[in-house]
Amino acid sequence: MEAGSRPVRSAAFLAGLVALAHGVNDAYASFLSPLLPRIMDKLGLSIALAATLAMTLSLAASVLQPLMGYLSDRYGRRIFVVLGPLLSATFLPLIGVAPTFWILVGFLTLGGLGSAVVHPPGASMAARISEGKGSGLRMSVFSLGGSLGWAIGPLVAVGLVAWLGLDRLWVAMFPGILVALIIFPLLPTGRPTG
């Protein structure tokens, strides 16, 4: 048992949890591309501005990853693994209600930060090199979670927009927030040693 009588979770179980967090995060991160034509029409954006939106999301999701990896090593991975999907789930569904280009850029930046936050600690927690044999398999489970999320996200976004309209895409935030709240207590506390 861990300190505080919390049960010790197996490395495979933890890999599954962080794969779920990764999948949820990447599902939201994939909302922009299929909805870009609708957003362009709504806001009257040129192709150049639409490309700027895609670049904004990509940069927000990647540039700060080394810093987030450092911070998660220093302060503990648990909060980062949960904060990433929370950011993505909160801000990326708001792209449908953004009234201006610059507010949309803000939503994409904040939502994209979710990817920067979750990827380094999630991969580290999933692999758990210190657990010995099987780290490659655990890492592949983490990667699979993200790939499945990336594949399913556009279908969810397009389906919700077809059903509820672009301005009600915000309802998509609730499942991601719920998943983050469910996995938080299941992740190990404290600063990981592996």
Residue frames as qw, qx, qy, qz and C-alpha x, y, z in Angstrom:
[[0.000, 0.887, 0.463, 0.000, 0.00, 0.00, 0.00],
 [0.335, 0.533, -0.050, 0.775, 1.09, 3.60, -0.64],
 [0.136, -0.098, -0.491, 0.855, 1.25, 6.20, 2.09],
 [0.420, 0.082, 0.107, -0.897, -2.19, 7.20, 3.23],
 [0.517, 0.119, 0.827, -0.188, -3.49, 3.64, 2.61],
 [0.608, 0.566, -0.152, -0.536, -4.08, 4.29, -1.10],
 [0.920, 0.060, 0.377, 0.086, -3.74, 1.09, -3.10],
 [0.240, -0.497, 0.588, 0.591, -0.67, 0.66, -5.25],
 [0.730, 0.567, 0.087, -0.372, -1.73, 0.71, -8.91],
 [0.799, 0.005, 0.464, 0.382, -0.07, -1.60, -11.39],
 [0.171, -0.402, 0.405, 0.803, 2.01, -0.13, -14.18],
 [0.088, 0.278, 0.806, 0.514, -0.45, -1.52, -16.75],
 [0.069, -0.764, -0.624, 0.147, -3.41, 0.09, -14.97],
 [0.168, -0.725, -0.001, 0.668, -1.61, 3.45, -14.89],
 [0.180, -0.131, 0.632, 0.743, -0.72, 3.13, -18.56],
 [0.038, 0.536, 0.797, 0.276, -4.42, 2.59, -19.28],
 [0.129, -0.820, -0.405, 0.383, -5.41, 5.66, -17.26],
 [0.147, -0.618, 0.232, 0.737, -2.92, 7.95, -18.94],
 [0.170, 0.123, 0.772, 0.600, -3.87, 6.48, -22.33],
 [0.010, 0.729, 0.684, 0.016, -7.45, 7.49, -21.56],
 [0.155, -0.808, -0.102, 0.559, -6.33, 11.01, -20.60],
 [0.228, -0.315, 0.557, 0.734, -4.24, 11.17, -23.80],
 [0.150, 0.375, 0.821, 0.404, -7.17, 9.99, -25.90],
 [0.028, -0.836, -0.507, 0.207, -9.56, 12.51, -24.40],
 [0.202, -0.698, 0.142, 0.672, -7.05, 15.31, -24.88],
 [0.188, -0.187, 0.664, 0.699, -6.29, 14.44, -28.49],
 [0.170, 0.581, 0.779, 0.161, -9.97, 14.02, -29.35],
 [0.009, -0.900, -0.272, 0.340, -10.55, 17.67, -28.43],
 [0.252, -0.581, 0.397, 0.664, -7.35, 18.74, -30.19],
 [0.248, 0.089, 0.788, 0.557, -8.72, 17.26, -33.42],
 [0.234, 0.702, 0.596, -0.312, -11.94, 19.32, -33.36],
 [0.042, 0.686, -0.121, -0.716, -10.56, 22.25, -35.36],
 [0.132, -0.216, 0.737, 0.627, -9.74, 20.70, -38.73],
 [0.104, 0.408, 0.857, 0.297, -13.16, 19.33, -39.73],
 [0.020, -0.817, -0.516, 0.256, -14.91, 22.46, -38.44],
 [0.322, -0.354, 0.179, 0.860, -12.59, 24.96, -40.07],
 [0.069, 0.320, 0.591, 0.737, -14.80, 25.54, -43.16],
 [0.276, -0.753, -0.587, -0.110, -17.80, 26.32, -40.90],
 [0.438, -0.664, -0.170, 0.581, -15.69, 28.62, -38.73],
 [0.304, -0.054, 0.367, 0.877, -14.30, 30.38, -41.81],
 [0.075, -0.553, -0.614, -0.558, -17.85, 31.04, -43.03],
 [0.395, -0.762, -0.491, 0.147, -19.05, 32.20, -39.61],
 [0.404, -0.711, -0.017, 0.576, -16.20, 34.65, -39.05],
 [0.508, 0.860, 0.021, -0.039, -15.51, 35.52, -42.70],
 [0.514, -0.645, 0.463, 0.324, -11.91, 34.30, -42.54],
 [0.538, 0.669, -0.454, -0.239, -9.50, 34.03, -45.43],
 [0.950, 0.085, -0.278, 0.115, -7.49, 30.88, -46.09],
 [0.402, 0.485, -0.474, 0.615, -4.44, 32.64, -44.64],
 [0.391, -0.472, 0.384, -0.690, -6.24, 33.36, -41.37],
 [0.948, -0.140, -0.048, -0.283, -7.59, 29.81, -41.26],
 [0.798, 0.279, -0.410, 0.342, -4.03, 28.53, -41.65],
 [0.039, 0.537, -0.464, 0.704, -3.02, 30.82, -38.79],
 [0.745, -0.378, 0.173, -0.522, -5.62, 29.12, -36.60],
 [0.980, 0.042, -0.192, 0.037, -4.21, 25.68, -37.37],
 [0.534, 0.450, -0.432, 0.570, -0.69, 26.96, -36.70],
 [0.312, -0.577, 0.333, -0.678, -1.80, 28.51, -33.39],
 [0.910, -0.276, 0.073, -0.302, -3.20, 25.21, -32.15],
 [0.908, 0.219, -0.251, 0.254, -0.14, 23.29, -33.29],
 [0.314, 0.545, -0.421, 0.654, 2.32, 25.70, -31.67],
 [0.512, -0.533, 0.287, -0.610, 0.38, 25.88, -28.41],
 [0.972, -0.149, -0.001, -0.184, 0.32, 22.08, -28.30],
 [0.912, 0.199, -0.153, 0.325, 4.04, 21.61, -28.91],
 [0.326, 0.711, -0.292, 0.550, 6.35, 24.52, -28.09],
 [0.364, -0.648, 0.408, -0.530, 5.95, 24.37, -24.31],
 [0.949, -0.120, -0.272, -0.106, 6.24, 20.58, -24.00],
 [0.626, 0.237, -0.517, 0.533, 9.87, 20.66, -22.74],
 [0.132, -0.399, 0.377, -0.825, 8.90, 23.17, -20.04],
 [0.786, -0.279, -0.016, -0.551, 5.87, 21.11, -19.05],
 [0.886, 0.051, -0.442, 0.132, 8.02, 17.99, -18.87],
 [0.346, 0.318, -0.515, 0.716, 10.47, 19.78, -16.59],
 [0.388, -0.359, 0.252, -0.810, 7.68, 21.15, -14.38],
 [0.890, -0.191, -0.192, -0.367, 5.96, 17.78, -14.12],
 [0.749, 0.134, -0.532, 0.371, 9.25, 16.14, -13.11],
 [0.159, 0.313, -0.448, 0.822, 9.71, 18.80, -10.48],
 [0.396, -0.165, 0.317, -0.846, 6.19, 19.06, -9.07],
 [0.468, 0.115, 0.836, -0.262, 4.58, 15.71, -9.83],
 [0.028, -0.003, -0.752, -0.658, 3.01, 14.25, -12.93],
 [0.075, 0.477, 0.860, -0.166, -0.48, 13.59, -11.61],
 [0.149, 0.718, 0.300, -0.610, -1.79, 17.14, -11.80],
 [0.094, 0.482, -0.499, -0.714, -0.32, 17.63, -15.29],
 [0.032, 0.102, 0.946, 0.308, -1.88, 14.41, -16.64],
 [0.067, 0.639, 0.740, -0.200, -5.28, 15.67, -15.48],
 [0.021, 0.698, 0.068, -0.712, -4.81, 19.38, -16.23],
 [0.087, -0.201, 0.669, 0.710, -4.03, 18.71, -19.90],
 [0.028, -0.406, -0.850, -0.334, -7.40, 17.14, -20.77],
 [0.076, -0.725, -0.527, 0.437, -9.17, 19.70, -18.57],
 [0.040, -0.549, 0.194, 0.812, -7.68, 22.56, -20.58],
 [0.021, 0.025, -0.773, -0.634, -8.49, 20.90, -23.90],
 [0.075, -0.502, -0.860, -0.062, -12.01, 19.90, -22.84],
 [0.074, -0.710, -0.405, 0.571, -12.77, 23.37, -21.49],
 [0.025, 0.650, -0.166, -0.741, -11.45, 25.60, -24.26],
 [0.087, -0.123, 0.772, 0.618, -11.51, 23.67, -27.55],
 [0.113, 0.548, 0.824, 0.093, -15.31, 23.12, -27.57],
 [0.008, 0.772, 0.276, -0.573, -15.66, 26.90, -27.25],
 [0.235, -0.168, 0.521, 0.803, -14.34, 27.40, -30.79],
 [0.075, 0.512, 0.771, 0.371, -17.93, 27.23, -31.97],
 [0.153, -0.876, -0.442, 0.115, -19.00, 30.26, -29.93],
 [0.447, -0.335, 0.085, 0.825, -15.95, 32.47, -30.56],
 [0.309, 0.853, 0.358, -0.222, -17.33, 35.76, -31.88],
 [0.247, 0.913, -0.284, -0.156, -14.05, 37.06, -33.30],
 [0.777, 0.442, -0.399, 0.204, -10.82, 35.79, -34.78],
 [0.148, 0.568, -0.595, 0.549, -8.76, 36.89, -31.76],
 [0.675, -0.324, 0.423, -0.510, -11.03, 35.26, -29.20],
 [0.972, 0.187, -0.079, -0.115, -10.82, 32.10, -31.28],
 [0.531, 0.552, -0.523, 0.373, -7.01, 32.37, -31.23],
 [0.278, -0.511, 0.565, -0.585, -7.23, 32.63, -27.42],
 [0.890, -0.111, 0.232, -0.376, -9.42, 29.53, -27.14],
 [0.895, 0.363, -0.246, 0.076, -7.09, 27.58, -29.44],
 [0.263, 0.611, -0.580, 0.470, -4.02, 28.69, -27.49],
 [0.478, -0.403, 0.551, -0.553, -5.47, 27.73, -24.10],
 [0.944, 0.061, 0.148, -0.288, -6.94, 24.49, -25.42],
 [0.757, 0.512, -0.379, 0.148, -3.74, 23.63, -27.26],
 [0.071, -0.632, 0.633, -0.442, -1.80, 24.05, -24.03],
 [0.865, -0.214, 0.290, -0.349, -3.66, 20.98, -22.84],
 [0.932, 0.319, -0.142, 0.101, -1.59, 18.90, -25.25],
 [0.340, 0.652, -0.490, 0.468, 1.64, 20.53, -24.12],
 [0.454, -0.525, 0.484, -0.532, 0.70, 19.80, -20.52],
 [0.911, -0.116, 0.260, -0.299, -0.40, 16.16, -20.87],
 [0.846, 0.449, -0.287, -0.003, 2.07, 14.64, -23.33],
 [0.312, 0.572, -0.670, 0.356, 5.42, 14.72, -21.46],
 [0.362, -0.325, 0.707, -0.513, 4.19, 13.53, -18.04],
 [0.877, 0.129, 0.149, -0.438, 1.68, 11.15, -19.60],
 [0.775, 0.453, -0.441, 0.016, 4.33, 9.40, -21.68],
 [0.130, 0.501, -0.724, 0.455, 6.66, 9.26, -18.70],
 [0.571, -0.194, 0.552, -0.576, 3.99, 7.89, -16.38],
 [0.909, 0.236, -0.045, -0.342, 2.83, 5.35, -18.94],
 [0.657, 0.487, -0.564, 0.117, 6.28, 3.98, -19.70],
 [0.701, -0.630, 0.255, -0.215, 7.31, 3.67, -16.04],
 [0.591, 0.538, -0.589, 0.124, 10.80, 2.47, -16.93],
 [0.159, -0.462, 0.731, -0.477, 11.46, 1.74, -13.25],
 [0.826, -0.043, 0.317, -0.465, 8.72, -0.92, -13.37],
 [0.458, -0.273, 0.812, 0.239, 10.97, -3.02, -15.59],
 [0.164, 0.085, 0.849, 0.496, 9.89, -5.16, -18.51],
 [0.146, 0.654, 0.741, 0.041, 6.90, -3.97, -20.49],
 [0.066, -0.624, -0.100, 0.772, 7.67, -0.26, -20.75],
 [0.003, 0.120, -0.617, -0.778, 7.53, -0.44, -24.55],
 [0.125, -0.455, -0.850, -0.233, 4.08, -2.02, -24.43],
 [0.153, -0.703, -0.507, 0.475, 2.86, 0.55, -21.90],
 [0.069, -0.459, 0.199, 0.863, 4.20, 3.38, -24.05],
 [0.057, -0.105, -0.755, -0.645, 2.43, 1.93, -27.08],
 [0.124, -0.622, -0.769, 0.084, -0.85, 1.82, -25.11],
 [0.116, -0.662, -0.181, 0.719, -0.36, 5.51, -24.29],
 [0.012, -0.265, 0.505, 0.822, 0.26, 6.28, -27.98],
 [0.057, -0.336, -0.877, -0.339, -2.74, 4.21, -29.04],
 [0.067, -0.680, -0.598, 0.418, -4.96, 6.21, -26.70],
 [0.011, -0.589, 0.094, 0.802, -3.92, 9.44, -28.39],
 [0.026, 0.092, -0.738, -0.668, -4.32, 8.03, -31.88],
 [0.050, -0.494, -0.865, -0.079, -7.81, 6.73, -31.12],
 [0.047, -0.717, -0.382, 0.582, -8.77, 10.08, -29.66],
 [0.018, -0.446, 0.366, 0.817, -7.39, 11.89, -32.71],
 [0.050, -0.116, -0.850, -0.512, -9.42, 9.59, -34.98],
 [0.112, -0.584, -0.800, 0.077, -12.69, 9.80, -33.00],
 [0.128, -0.497, -0.250, 0.821, -12.59, 13.52, -32.20],
 [0.127, 0.130, -0.406, -0.896, -13.51, 14.80, -35.69],
 [0.284, -0.340, -0.831, -0.336, -16.49, 12.44, -35.82],
 [0.255, -0.573, -0.634, 0.451, -17.69, 13.68, -32.45],
 [0.069, -0.403, -0.021, 0.913, -17.21, 17.34, -33.42],
 [0.202, 0.000, -0.582, -0.788, -18.96, 17.02, -36.77],
 [0.299, -0.409, -0.855, -0.106, -21.75, 14.90, -35.28],
 [0.195, -0.565, -0.525, 0.606, -22.42, 17.39, -32.49],
 [0.038, 0.326, -0.159, -0.931, -22.37, 20.34, -34.88],
 [0.243, -0.153, -0.744, -0.604, -24.76, 18.55, -37.25],
 [0.335, -0.493, -0.800, 0.074, -27.08, 17.77, -34.33],
 [0.302, -0.722, -0.428, 0.453, -26.87, 20.90, -32.18],
 [0.290, 0.929, 0.070, 0.219, -25.19, 23.51, -34.36],
 [0.590, 0.393, -0.316, 0.631, -21.75, 25.11, -34.18],
 [0.158, -0.616, 0.240, -0.733, -22.78, 27.49, -31.42],
 [0.802, -0.449, 0.150, -0.363, -23.63, 24.56, -29.13],
 [0.752, 0.328, -0.530, 0.216, -20.36, 22.65, -29.56],
 [0.109, -0.571, 0.547, -0.602, -19.57, 23.76, -25.99],
 [0.863, -0.285, 0.130, -0.396, -21.65, 20.86, -24.67],
 [0.870, 0.274, -0.383, 0.146, -18.76, 18.62, -25.71],
 [0.098, 0.627, -0.569, 0.522, -16.70, 19.89, -22.78],
 [0.695, -0.449, 0.269, -0.493, -18.59, 17.90, -20.16],
 [0.993, 0.000, -0.115, 0.017, -17.43, 14.35, -20.98],
 [0.612, 0.464, -0.377, 0.517, -13.78, 15.43, -20.94],
 [0.212, -0.590, 0.397, -0.670, -14.14, 17.24, -17.64],
 [0.877, -0.301, 0.107, -0.358, -15.88, 14.20, -16.17],
 [0.925, 0.185, -0.251, 0.218, -13.13, 11.83, -17.31],
 [0.319, 0.557, -0.435, 0.632, -10.46, 14.10, -15.82],
 [0.479, -0.517, 0.336, -0.625, -12.28, 14.20, -12.49],
 [0.973, -0.130, -0.021, -0.190, -12.69, 10.41, -12.47],
 [0.855, 0.260, -0.292, 0.341, -9.05, 9.60, -13.21],
 [0.024, 0.767, -0.362, 0.529, -7.53, 12.18, -10.85],
 [0.630, -0.555, 0.423, -0.342, -7.98, 10.14, -7.65],
 [0.992, 0.067, 0.108, 0.009, -6.84, 6.96, -9.42],
 [0.598, 0.639, -0.305, 0.374, -3.43, 8.36, -10.36],
 [0.717, -0.277, -0.379, 0.516, -0.53, 8.11, -7.91],
 [0.173, -0.982, -0.063, -0.031, 0.11, 11.14, -5.74],
 [0.554, -0.678, 0.306, 0.374, 3.42, 12.82, -5.21],
 [0.276, 0.761, -0.486, -0.329, 6.43, 13.11, -7.45],
 [0.988, 0.148, -0.019, -0.045, 7.08, 9.91, -9.43],
 [0.490, -0.646, 0.523, 0.261, 10.47, 8.31, -9.10],
 [0.687, 0.103, 0.646, 0.316, 10.40, 6.47, -12.44]]
